[in-house]
Amino acid sequence: MSGIVGYIGHREAKPNILDALERLEYRGYDSAGLGVISEGKLKVFRTLGRTSVLSEKLSNIQLSGSIGIGHTRWATHGMPAVRNAHPLKTGGTAVVHNGILQNAVDLRVEIKAYGGKLSSETDSEVIPHLVNRHWKGNLLASVLEALKKIEGSVTCCVISERDPDSLVAVRKGNPLVVGLGEGEQFVASDAPAIAPYTNRMVYLKDGEVALLSHEGAQFFDFSGRPIMQDPQIISWNPVQAEKRGYRHFLLKEIVESPRAVRETISQFLPISSEKVSIDYFNFPHMDIGDISRIVFFGSGSSYYAAMLGQLFCESMSGISTSRIFSSEFRYGARKIEDGALYVAISQSGESLDTLESARYVLANGGRLMVITNNPSSSLGMMAHYPLITQAGPEVSVASSKTFSATLAALIILSFHLGKENKFLSREAQQKFVDELERVSEKMEMMITYEALIRRLADRFTTHRSFFFVGRGFLYPMSLYSALMMKEVANMHGEGLLAGEIKHGSISLIEKGTPIMFFGNQSFLKNRLADDLDELKARGATVIATGFSTDSAISRHCDEFIAVPNIDDRLSPLLAIVPAQLFIYYLGLYNRKDIDRPRNIAKSVTV
């Protein structure tokens, strides 16, 4: 996955592109590049590393020109090297590309056969060769002709000396948004990159092309037919994406998690200081009744959210559920059932495996719900039932507030189903709503434990491996925490189901083995204390969460984190806060690149 930026207008292109690239670094950061048409000539600059390295390289270079493209790369074809960085240029034409060309090998052979010279190992380099080879007098017509030769995902921006007042943006496979300004036009992989310049956006759909000029923007399909587009006005303030005094975006976004949960819930249930009746609950998709089964699917942290979605639904609605990794969904001749609801979970709405699985559901007549933080994403726009979280922009690669907001949406879905099919009595509904109203306030209480968590992280800084243990609703939290440990602290983390430790994993427990045990749920309360004794007997050093009224848990661990009492189904939202803070500070003390972990991108679109 990579980040794309394009600009054409009345200002210098270079500073606008560099600024936008900084905002897209979560999409890739092993190399960066910029191309500008200056005085009729295409000039390209590329570096290994972050956008800051590129900015430093260009700091003393005069580069006038009001049209340009930029790129920050997460390598898929060709190792990280300057020769493989974008923009890729040939014959006065340059491209920045996100995606994978399936027939690149054949095209490279064809290009070499007619004498074309290839200077990189990328699939992307064939695009400018094809544009030049099939030049039709202007850039738009030439790009459309080149697209006929290409198979695979080809989201890209193209500029050329031969048509120096045009920028062509193509979407096929990966997201691309066009920003419409006053006398200037922008294009980027994601809206936050260009939000400081305009709030009028057009989200291109698959198979659409934008022609940007100094006069404005025109839109076409791949056959060249014009398309009418109505710009959307983005609803969030780009200032939300700034650090605002925090050392890292991740810490800021963990602190914002209670707000993200509160605003997600508030779409369906007004949260106030007074008790709210269940009669105020309003779910937008009332027509999803008559469901025989629910299938949740997602990738990465979204899969662990899917696990919780399954547990939430079974406990609140009584409907049979299952879950599966998106990367496995399409294989094995999976049957799409008539009475089933398929729930795709992707915080970005652009994860490729989840997108392909959603397309499989739709192609086979299934009903699709999507839970995402991005309503204008590919997934958000294809769903029968979009369920949108309200986390706001999340910049750090590791998911924090978007994960919590996704859990809130899954809880709301489960509650709605239980309410509609009368699985929950009216008394049980009201009791749960009372708990739901207070959950964000109790999450904020967990944020105040930051000093304690920081001290614990300092104690465990030298450890290189960590176990996270839970049962019931807190087992998926152990898996999520282990994933976040790998991402943020670059330490080995493993999530374990407490009841299964004795079947093998217990052989790894020895004196000093560090464990975070999630114990803040009333389910099998006595069993949790036994689990802790089992770990302590082998010499493990245990940090445990537990309800503030639960003295049994506090007596069976080395460090105790008191969590406010709450319904077990909401306990993951409280348990995850100290885990996130603990992992953040471990990464900080070990001097890791917290917001940009090595080898990882924000949304995996390849």
C-alpha positions as CSV (number, residue, x, y, z in Angstrom):
1,M,0.0,0.0,0.0
2,S,1.2,3.5,-0.8
3,G,0.1,7.1,-0.6
4,I,-0.6,9.2,-3.7
5,V,-0.8,13.0,-3.9
6,G,-1.5,15.3,-6.9
7,Y,-1.8,19.1,-7.3
8,I,-2.6,21.6,-10.0
9,G,-3.4,25.2,-9.4
10,H,-2.2,28.7,-8.9
11,R,0.4,28.0,-6.2
12,E,3.8,26.2,-6.2
13,A,3.2,22.5,-6.3
14,K,6.2,21.4,-4.2
15,P,5.2,22.7,-0.7
16,N,1.6,21.5,-1.1
17,I,2.7,18.0,-2.2
18,L,5.2,17.7,0.6
19,D,2.7,18.8,3.2
20,A,0.1,16.3,1.9
21,L,2.6,13.5,1.8
22,E,3.4,14.0,5.5
23,R,-0.2,13.4,6.3
24,L,-0.2,10.2,4.2
25,E,2.9,8.6,5.8
26,Y,0.7,6.0,7.6
27,R,0.1,4.5,4.2
28,G,3.8,3.8,3.5
29,Y,7.2,5.1,4.4
30,D,10.1,3.1,2.9
31,S,10.6,5.8,0.2
32,A,9.2,9.0,-1.0
33,G,9.2,11.0,-4.2
34,L,7.9,14.1,-6.0
35,G,7.6,15.1,-9.6
36,V,6.8,18.6,-10.9
37,I,6.5,20.1,-14.4
38,S,8.8,23.1,-14.1
39,E,9.3,25.5,-17.1
40,G,7.9,22.8,-19.4
41,K,10.2,20.0,-18.1
42,L,9.3,17.2,-15.8
43,K,11.6,17.0,-12.8
44,V,11.6,14.0,-10.5
45,F,13.2,13.7,-7.0
46,R,13.2,10.5,-5.0
47,T,14.7,9.3,-1.7
48,L,14.7,6.3,0.6
49,G,13.0,6.8,3.9
50,R,10.4,9.3,5.1
51,T,8.9,12.4,3.5
52,S,11.2,14.4,5.9
53,V,14.2,13.1,4.0
54,L,12.7,14.2,0.7
55,S,11.9,17.6,2.1
56,E,15.5,18.0,3.3
57,K,16.8,17.0,-0.1
58,L,14.6,19.6,-1.8
59,S,15.1,22.4,0.8
60,N,17.8,24.2,-1.2
61,I,16.4,23.3,-4.7
62,Q,14.4,25.9,-6.5
63,L,11.5,24.0,-8.1
64,S,8.9,26.3,-9.6
65,G,5.8,24.7,-11.2
66,S,2.1,24.6,-10.4
67,I,1.5,20.9,-11.3
68,G,3.0,17.9,-9.7
69,I,2.5,14.5,-8.1
70,G,4.0,12.8,-5.0
71,H,4.2,9.4,-3.4
72,T,5.1,7.6,-0.2
73,R,5.7,3.9,-0.7
74,W,5.2,0.7,1.1
75,A,7.1,-1.8,-1.1
76,T,5.3,-4.6,-2.9
77,H,7.3,-4.9,-6.2
78,G,11.0,-4.3,-5.9
79,M,13.0,-3.9,-2.7
80,P,13.1,-0.4,-1.0
81,A,15.6,1.5,-3.2
82,V,15.7,4.8,-5.0
83,R,15.3,3.1,-8.4
84,N,12.0,1.6,-7.2
85,A,10.7,4.8,-5.6
86,H,7.9,6.8,-7.2
87,P,7.3,8.8,-9.3
88,L,8.5,6.5,-12.1
89,K,9.4,8.5,-15.2
90,T,10.0,7.7,-18.8
91,G,10.0,9.9,-21.9
92,G,8.7,13.0,-20.1
93,T,5.7,11.1,-18.5
94,A,5.6,10.2,-14.8
95,V,3.3,8.1,-12.6
96,V,2.6,7.5,-8.9
97,H,0.8,4.2,-8.4
98,N,-0.9,2.2,-5.7
99,G,-1.8,-1.4,-6.4
100,I,-0.6,-4.5,-8.2
101,L,-0.6,-5.0,-12.0
102,Q,-1.3,-8.7,-12.6
103,N,0.1,-8.7,-16.1
104,A,3.2,-6.6,-15.4
105,V,5.6,-9.4,-16.3
106,D,4.1,-9.8,-19.8
107,L,4.0,-6.0,-20.2
108,R,7.6,-5.7,-19.3
109,V,8.6,-8.3,-21.9
110,E,6.5,-6.4,-24.5
111,I,8.2,-3.1,-23.6
112,K,11.6,-4.5,-23.9
113,A,10.8,-6.1,-27.2
114,Y,10.1,-2.8,-28.8
115,G,13.2,-1.2,-27.3
116,G,11.8,0.4,-24.2
117,K,14.3,0.7,-21.2
118,L,13.1,-0.3,-17.8
119,S,15.1,1.1,-14.9
120,S,13.2,-0.4,-11.9
121,E,11.9,-3.7,-10.6
122,T,8.4,-2.4,-10.1
123,D,5.2,-3.3,-11.9
124,S,4.3,0.5,-11.9
125,E,7.0,1.5,-14.4
126,V,5.0,-0.1,-17.3
127,I,2.3,2.6,-16.9
128,P,4.3,5.6,-18.3
129,H,5.7,3.4,-21.0
130,L,2.2,2.4,-22.1
131,V,1.0,6.0,-22.0
132,N,3.9,7.2,-24.2
133,R,3.6,4.2,-26.5
134,H,-0.1,4.8,-27.1
135,W,-0.1,8.6,-27.2
136,K,-3.3,10.0,-28.6
137,G,-2.6,13.7,-28.6
138,N,-3.5,14.5,-25.0
139,L,-2.9,12.9,-21.6
140,L,-6.5,11.8,-20.9
141,A,-6.9,9.9,-24.1
142,S,-3.5,8.3,-23.8
143,V,-4.1,7.1,-20.2
144,L,-7.4,5.6,-21.2
145,E,-5.8,3.8,-24.1
146,A,-3.0,2.5,-21.8
147,L,-5.7,1.2,-19.3
148,K,-6.9,-1.2,-22.0
149,K,-3.6,-3.0,-21.7
150,I,-3.5,-3.3,-17.9
151,E,-4.9,-6.0,-15.7
152,G,-5.1,-5.6,-11.9
153,S,-5.4,-2.6,-9.6
154,V,-4.1,0.6,-11.2
155,T,-5.0,3.5,-8.9
156,C,-2.6,6.2,-10.1
157,C,-1.9,9.8,-11.1
158,V,-0.1,10.7,-14.3
159,I,1.5,13.9,-15.6
160,S,3.4,14.5,-18.8
161,E,5.5,17.2,-20.5
162,R,3.5,16.5,-23.6
163,D,0.4,17.9,-22.0
164,P,1.7,20.1,-19.2
165,D,-1.6,21.5,-18.0
166,S,-3.3,18.2,-17.3
167,L,-3.2,15.8,-14.4
168,V,-5.1,12.5,-14.8
169,A,-6.1,10.4,-11.8
170,V,-7.4,6.9,-12.1
171,R,-9.1,4.7,-9.6
172,K,-9.2,0.9,-9.9
173,G,-8.8,-1.2,-6.8
174,N,-7.6,1.3,-4.2
175,P,-9.1,4.5,-2.9
176,L,-8.6,8.0,-4.4
177,V,-10.3,11.3,-3.6
178,V,-10.3,14.5,-5.6
179,G,-10.4,17.8,-3.7
180,L,-12.0,20.8,-5.4
181,G,-10.5,24.2,-4.4
182,E,-10.7,27.7,-5.7
183,G,-8.6,27.8,-8.8
184,E,-6.7,24.6,-7.7
185,Q,-7.5,20.9,-7.6
186,F,-6.1,18.2,-5.4
187,V,-6.0,14.4,-5.4
188,A,-4.9,12.0,-2.7
189,S,-5.3,8.5,-1.4
190,D,-7.2,9.8,1.7
191,A,-9.1,12.9,2.5
192,P,-7.0,14.0,5.6
193,A,-4.0,14.6,3.3
194,I,-5.8,17.5,1.5
195,A,-8.5,18.5,4.0
196,P,-6.5,21.6,5.1
197,Y,-7.0,23.0,1.6
198,T,-10.6,22.2,0.8
199,N,-13.6,20.4,2.3
200,R,-15.2,19.7,-1.1
201,M,-14.4,16.1,-2.1
202,V,-15.3,13.7,-4.8
203,Y,-14.5,10.1,-3.9
204,L,-13.8,8.2,-7.2
205,K,-15.4,4.8,-7.6
206,D,-13.7,1.9,-9.3
207,G,-13.5,2.4,-13.0
208,E,-13.6,6.3,-12.8
209,V,-11.0,8.8,-14.1
210,A,-10.6,12.5,-13.2
211,L,-9.0,15.0,-15.5
212,L,-7.7,17.9,-13.4
213,S,-6.7,21.3,-14.9
214,H,-6.3,24.8,-13.7
215,E,-9.9,25.4,-14.7
216,G,-11.4,22.6,-12.7
217,A,-12.1,18.9,-12.7
218,Q,-13.9,16.6,-15.2
219,F,-14.8,13.0,-14.6
220,F,-15.1,10.0,-16.9
221,D,-15.5,6.2,-17.0
222,F,-12.8,4.0,-18.5
223,S,-14.4,4.3,-21.9
224,G,-14.1,8.1,-21.9
225,R,-17.8,8.8,-21.3
226,P,-18.3,11.9,-19.0
227,I,-19.7,11.3,-15.5
228,M,-21.5,13.9,-13.4
229,Q,-20.2,14.1,-9.8
230,D,-21.6,15.9,-6.8
231,P,-18.9,16.9,-4.3
232,Q,-19.3,15.9,-0.7
233,I,-18.6,18.3,2.1
234,I,-16.4,16.5,4.7
235,S,-17.9,16.7,8.1
236,W,-14.8,16.5,10.3
237,N,-12.3,19.2,11.1
238,P,-8.8,18.4,9.9
239,V,-7.4,19.8,13.1
240,Q,-8.6,16.6,14.7
241,A,-5.7,14.8,12.9
242,E,-3.0,17.0,14.5
243,K,-1.1,15.9,17.6
244,R,-2.2,18.9,19.6
245,G,0.7,18.7,22.1
246,Y,0.9,14.9,22.4
247,R,4.2,13.3,21.8
248,H,2.7,10.7,19.4
249,F,-0.6,10.3,17.6
250,L,-1.1,6.9,19.3
251,L,-1.2,8.4,22.8
252,K,-3.5,11.2,21.6
253,E,-5.8,8.6,19.9
254,I,-5.9,6.3,23.0
255,V,-6.9,9.3,25.1
256,E,-9.6,10.1,22.4
257,S,-11.1,6.6,22.7
258,P,-13.8,7.5,25.2
259,R,-15.0,10.3,23.0
260,A,-15.0,8.0,19.9
261,V,-17.2,5.5,21.8
262,R,-19.5,8.1,23.2
263,E,-20.1,9.7,19.8
264,T,-20.6,6.3,18.1
265,I,-23.2,5.3,20.7
266,S,-24.8,8.8,20.5
267,Q,-25.9,8.1,16.9
268,F,-28.4,5.6,18.3
269,L,-29.0,6.6,21.9
270,P,-28.7,10.1,23.4
271,I,-26.2,10.2,26.2
272,S,-26.9,12.7,28.9
273,S,-26.6,13.2,32.6
274,E,-30.1,12.0,33.1
275,K,-31.4,8.4,32.7
276,V,-32.5,7.7,29.2
277,S,-35.3,5.4,28.3
278,I,-34.9,2.5,25.8
279,D,-37.7,4.2,23.8
280,Y,-35.1,6.7,22.7
281,F,-33.0,4.0,21.1
282,N,-33.0,4.4,17.3
283,F,-31.3,2.0,14.9
284,P,-31.2,3.1,11.2
285,H,-31.4,-0.4,9.6
286,M,-34.7,-1.7,11.0
287,D,-35.2,-3.9,8.0
288,I,-32.5,-6.4,8.9
289,G,-34.9,-8.6,10.8
290,D,-35.6,-12.3,9.9
291,I,-31.9,-13.2,10.2
292,S,-31.1,-16.9,10.6
293,R,-27.4,-16.4,11.0
294,I,-24.7,-13.7,11.2
295,V,-21.2,-14.1,9.7
296,F,-18.5,-11.6,10.8
297,F,-15.3,-11.1,8.9
298,G,-12.3,-8.8,9.1
299,S,-8.5,-8.8,9.1
300,G,-6.0,-7.8,11.8
301,S,-7.5,-6.0,14.7
302,S,-10.9,-6.0,12.8
303,Y,-10.9,-9.8,13.1
304,Y,-10.6,-9.6,16.8
305,A,-13.5,-7.1,16.8
306,A,-15.4,-9.8,14.7
307,M,-14.7,-12.3,17.5
308,L,-16.3,-9.9,20.0
309,G,-19.1,-9.3,17.6
310,Q,-19.9,-13.0,17.6
311,L,-19.9,-13.1,21.4
312,F,-21.9,-9.9,21.7
313,C,-24.6,-11.2,19.3
314,E,-24.8,-14.6,20.8
315,S,-25.2,-13.1,24.3
316,M,-27.7,-10.4,23.4
317,S,-29.7,-11.7,20.4
318,G,-29.5,-15.5,20.6
319,I,-28.8,-15.6,16.8
320,S,-26.3,-18.2,15.6
321,T,-23.1,-16.5,14.5
322,S,-19.7,-17.3,13.2
323,R,-16.6,-15.4,12.2
324,I,-13.7,-15.9,9.7
325,F,-10.6,-14.1,8.6
326,S,-11.2,-12.0,5.5
327,S,-8.1,-13.5,3.8
328,E,-9.8,-17.0,4.1
329,F,-13.4,-16.0,3.4
330,R,-13.4,-16.6,-0.4
331,Y,-11.7,-20.0,-0.4
332,G,-13.2,-23.4,0.0
333,A,-16.4,-22.8,-2.2
334,R,-18.1,-21.0,0.7
335,K,-21.9,-20.9,0.3
336,I,-23.7,-17.6,0.8
337,E,-26.9,-18.3,2.7
338,D,-30.2,-16.6,1.9
339,G,-31.1,-15.9,5.5
340,A,-27.7,-14.8,6.7
341,L,-26.4,-11.3,7.3
342,Y,-22.7,-10.9,6.5
343,V,-20.9,-8.2,8.5
344,A,-17.6,-6.9,7.1
345,I,-15.4,-5.0,9.6
346,S,-12.7,-2.6,8.4
347,Q,-11.8,0.6,10.2
348,S,-10.4,2.1,7.0
349,G,-13.0,0.5,4.7
350,E,-10.3,-0.2,2.2
351,S,-8.6,-3.5,3.4
352,L,-8.2,-5.5,0.3
353,D,-9.0,-9.0,1.7
354,T,-12.2,-7.6,3.3
355,L,-13.2,-5.8,0.1
356,E,-12.8,-8.9,-2.0
357,S,-14.8,-11.0,0.6
358,A,-17.6,-8.3,0.6
359,R,-17.7,-8.4,-3.3
360,Y,-18.0,-12.2,-3.1
361,V,-21.0,-11.8,-0.7
362,L,-22.7,-9.4,-3.1
363,A,-21.9,-11.4,-6.2
364,N,-23.6,-14.4,-4.7
365,G,-26.7,-12.5,-3.5
366,G,-25.9,-12.1,0.2
367,R,-26.9,-9.3,2.5
368,L,-24.0,-7.1,3.5
369,M,-23.5,-4.9,6.5
370,V,-20.3,-2.9,6.8
371,I,-18.9,-1.4,10.0
372,T,-16.3,1.2,9.2
373,N,-14.9,4.6,10.3
374,N,-15.0,5.9,6.7
375,P,-18.4,6.2,5.1
376,S,-16.9,7.2,1.8
377,S,-14.7,4.2,1.6
378,S,-15.1,1.4,-0.9
379,L,-16.7,-0.8,1.7
380,G,-18.9,1.9,3.0
381,M,-20.3,2.7,-0.4
382,M,-21.1,-0.9,-1.4
383,A,-22.9,-2.0,1.8
384,H,-26.6,-2.6,2.0
385,Y,-26.4,-1.5,5.6
386,P,-23.5,0.8,6.5
387,L,-22.9,1.2,10.2
388,I,-20.5,4.1,10.6
389,T,-18.3,4.7,13.7
390,Q,-17.5,8.2,14.8
391,A,-13.8,8.0,15.8
392,G,-12.6,10.7,13.5
393,P,-9.3,10.5,11.7
394,E,-6.8,8.0,13.1
395,V,-3.2,8.6,12.0
396,S,-1.1,6.2,14.0
397,V,-0.8,2.8,12.3
398,A,-1.9,0.8,15.3
399,S,-5.6,0.9,15.7
400,S,-6.8,2.3,19.1
401,K,-9.8,4.6,19.1
402,T,-11.2,3.1,15.9
403,F,-11.0,-0.4,17.5
404,S,-13.0,0.8,20.5
405,A,-15.5,2.6,18.4
406,T,-15.9,-0.5,16.3
407,L,-16.7,-2.5,19.4
408,A,-19.3,0.1,20.4
409,A,-21.0,-0.3,17.0
410,L,-21.0,-4.1,17.4
411,I,-22.6,-3.7,20.8
412,I,-25.3,-1.5,19.4
413,L,-26.0,-3.9,16.5
414,S,-26.3,-6.8,19.0
415,F,-28.5,-4.9,21.3
416,H,-30.8,-3.9,18.4
417,L,-31.2,-7.5,17.3
418,G,-31.9,-8.7,20.9
419,K,-34.4,-5.9,21.2
420,E,-36.2,-6.6,18.0
421,N,-36.5,-10.4,18.4
422,K,-37.4,-10.0,22.1
423,F,-34.4,-12.1,23.2
424,L,-33.9,-9.3,25.8
425,S,-36.7,-8.4,28.2
426,R,-37.6,-4.8,28.5
427,E,-36.1,-4.8,32.0
428,A,-32.8,-6.2,30.6
429,Q,-32.8,-3.7,27.8
430,Q,-33.2,-0.8,30.2
431,K,-30.5,-2.1,32.5
432,F,-28.1,-2.5,29.6
433,V,-28.9,1.0,28.3
434,D,-28.1,2.4,31.8
435,E,-24.7,0.7,31.6
436,L,-24.1,1.9,28.0
437,E,-24.7,5.5,29.0
438,R,-21.8,5.3,31.5
439,V,-19.2,3.3,29.6
440,S,-17.4,6.3,28.0
441,E,-17.2,8.0,31.4
442,K,-15.7,4.9,32.9
443,M,-13.2,4.7,30.0
444,E,-12.1,8.2,30.9
445,M,-11.4,7.0,34.4
446,M,-9.1,4.4,33.0
447,I,-7.1,7.1,31.2
448,T,-6.3,8.6,34.6
449,Y,-4.3,5.5,35.4
450,E,-1.6,6.7,33.0
451,A,1.0,7.3,35.7
452,L,0.6,3.8,37.1
453,I,0.8,2.3,33.7
454,R,3.9,4.3,32.8
455,R,5.6,3.0,36.0
456,L,4.7,-0.6,35.1
457,A,6.0,-0.2,31.6
458,D,9.3,1.1,32.9
459,R,9.5,-2.1,35.1
460,F,9.0,-4.4,32.1
461,T,11.1,-2.6,29.5
462,T,13.9,-5.2,29.3
463,H,11.5,-8.1,28.6
464,R,11.3,-9.3,24.9
465,S,8.2,-11.4,25.1
466,F,4.8,-11.0,26.7
467,F,1.7,-13.1,27.3
468,F,-1.8,-11.7,27.4
469,V,-4.4,-13.9,29.0
470,G,-8.2,-13.7,29.1
471,R,-11.5,-15.6,29.1
472,G,-14.9,-15.0,27.6
473,F,-15.3,-11.4,26.3
474,L,-11.7,-10.7,27.3
475,Y,-10.0,-13.4,25.3
476,P,-10.3,-11.4,22.1
477,M,-8.7,-8.5,24.0
478,S,-5.7,-10.7,24.7
479,L,-5.3,-11.4,21.0
480,Y,-5.7,-7.7,20.1
481,S,-3.1,-6.7,22.8
482,A,-0.6,-9.3,21.5
483,L,-1.0,-7.9,18.0
484,M,-0.5,-4.3,19.2
485,M,2.6,-5.4,21.2
486,K,4.1,-6.6,18.0
487,E,3.2,-3.5,16.0
488,V,4.1,-0.8,18.5
489,A,6.8,-2.2,20.8
490,N,8.2,-4.7,18.2
491,M,8.1,-7.3,21.0
492,H,6.8,-10.8,20.8
493,G,3.2,-10.9,22.1
494,E,0.9,-13.9,22.4
495,G,-2.7,-14.0,23.4
496,L,-3.9,-17.0,25.3
497,L,-7.2,-18.4,26.4
498,A,-6.9,-18.9,30.1
499,G,-8.6,-22.3,30.1
500,E,-6.3,-23.6,27.4
501,I,-2.9,-22.6,28.9
502,K,-2.5,-26.1,30.5
503,H,-2.6,-27.6,27.0
504,G,0.9,-26.8,26.0
505,S,1.6,-23.1,26.7
506,I,2.1,-23.7,30.4
507,S,5.5,-25.2,29.5
508,L,6.7,-21.7,28.5
509,I,5.8,-20.2,31.9
510,E,8.7,-19.9,34.2
511,K,10.1,-17.5,36.9
512,G,9.7,-13.9,35.8
513,T,7.5,-14.6,32.7
514,P,5.6,-11.4,32.2
515,I,1.8,-11.7,31.8
516,M,-1.1,-9.3,31.5
517,F,-4.2,-11.0,32.7
518,F,-7.6,-9.5,31.9
519,G,-9.9,-10.4,34.8
520,N,-12.5,-7.6,34.9
521,Q,-15.6,-9.7,34.3
522,S,-18.0,-11.4,36.7
523,F,-18.3,-14.5,34.3
524,L,-16.6,-17.5,36.0
525,K,-15.3,-15.2,38.7
526,N,-13.9,-18.0,40.9
527,R,-12.4,-19.7,37.8
528,L,-10.3,-16.5,37.1
529,A,-8.7,-16.7,40.5
530,D,-7.8,-20.3,39.8
531,D,-6.2,-19.3,36.5
532,L,-4.1,-16.7,38.2
533,D,-2.9,-19.3,40.8
534,E,-1.9,-21.6,38.0
535,L,0.3,-18.9,36.5
536,K,1.8,-17.7,39.8
537,A,2.6,-21.3,40.8
538,R,5.0,-21.4,37.8
539,G,6.7,-18.1,38.8
540,A,5.0,-15.8,36.4
541,T,4.9,-12.0,37.1
542,V,1.3,-11.0,36.6
543,I,-0.3,-7.7,35.9
544,A,-4.1,-8.2,36.3
545,T,-7.1,-6.1,35.6
546,G,-10.1,-6.7,37.8
547,F,-13.3,-5.0,39.1
548,S,-12.5,-2.5,41.9
549,T,-14.8,-4.6,44.2
550,D,-13.1,-7.9,43.4
551,S,-10.5,-8.5,46.1
552,A,-9.9,-12.1,44.9
553,I,-8.2,-11.0,41.7
554,S,-6.1,-8.4,43.5
555,R,-4.8,-11.0,46.0
556,H,-3.6,-13.4,43.2
557,C,-1.4,-11.1,41.1
558,D,1.7,-8.9,41.4
559,E,0.2,-5.7,40.1
560,F,-3.5,-4.9,40.1
561,I,-5.3,-2.4,37.9
562,A,-8.8,-1.7,39.4
563,V,-11.5,-1.3,36.7
564,P,-15.0,0.2,37.5
565,N,-17.7,-2.4,37.7
566,I,-19.7,-2.8,34.5
567,D,-21.7,-5.3,32.5
568,D,-19.4,-8.1,31.3
569,R,-20.3,-7.3,27.7
570,L,-18.9,-3.8,28.1
571,S,-15.8,-4.9,30.0
572,P,-13.5,-5.1,26.9
573,L,-13.9,-1.3,26.4
574,L,-12.4,-0.7,29.9
575,A,-9.8,-3.5,29.8
576,I,-8.3,-2.3,26.6
577,V,-7.3,1.2,27.8
578,P,-4.6,0.1,30.3
579,A,-3.3,-2.5,27.8
580,Q,-3.0,0.2,25.1
581,L,-1.2,2.6,27.4
582,F,1.1,-0.1,28.7
583,I,2.1,-1.1,25.2
584,Y,2.5,2.5,24.1
585,Y,5.0,3.2,27.0
586,L,6.9,0.0,26.4
587,G,7.4,1.2,22.8
588,L,8.4,4.6,24.0
589,Y,11.0,3.4,26.5
590,N,12.4,1.0,23.9
591,R,12.7,3.9,21.4
592,K,10.5,2.4,18.8
593,D,8.9,4.3,15.9
594,I,5.5,4.3,17.6
595,D,3.3,5.9,15.0
596,R,5.1,4.3,12.0
597,P,6.0,0.7,13.0
598,R,8.5,-1.0,10.6
599,N,7.0,-3.0,7.7
600,I,3.4,-2.1,8.6
601,A,0.9,0.2,6.8
602,K,-2.4,1.6,8.1
603,S,-4.8,-0.1,5.7
604,V,-3.5,-3.1,3.7
605,T,-4.7,-2.6,0.2
606,V,-2.6,-5.2,-1.5
